[in-house]
Amino acid sequence: MIRRYAPVAAAMNDFYWDVFGTSRTTPYPSGKIEHAMSTLR
């Protein structure tokens, strides 16, 4: 399960770091999330 959802978790983790560490106007990475979700088996 961890291996399956790791790409999604990594994309969300990067997003959260940017939102809370860099800029609150960081755009949501919908393209990255959709791509990561499409690779799930």
Order of alpha helices (4+ residues) and beta strands (2+ residues): alpha-alpha
